[in-house]
Amino acid sequence: MASLAFAFFIMCPRMAGMCAVIAKTREVNPYLIALIGGVISVPLIMLMVFLTIKMGVQAAILVAAATDLLAALAIGTLRPKYALEVLIIALFVWAGVTTANKLSPILEKIIATH
């Protein structure tokens, strides 16, 4: 059940959208990209889990931003604008995780008292 729940977390529109972009850019089958890329991503997901547990979410976010840039480089779409967008997204993810971590206990206490 825990793995099924995790599978639902992994499923996201961003990944599907990037799969479609890569397929269009390279003129290849998007379903094949999803299948093979999913298999290749398993050790990378394990790396992200390791980084998050051992080094914290900031390290995992930095590696995720780096892999976004590597993906763009691999398909030949890396541009300064894209690199800046990745940086901004990484900052917002970091801010969101940090804020949620600090704010959720406060909100939990407020909800529990009502």
Secondary structure, DSSP 8 states (H G I E B T S, - for coil): -HHHHHHHHH--HHHHHHHHHHHHHHT--HHHHHHHHHHHHHHHHHHHHHHHHHH-HHHHHHHHHHHHHHHHHHTT---HHHHHHHHHHHHHHHHHHHHHHHHHHHHHHHHHH-
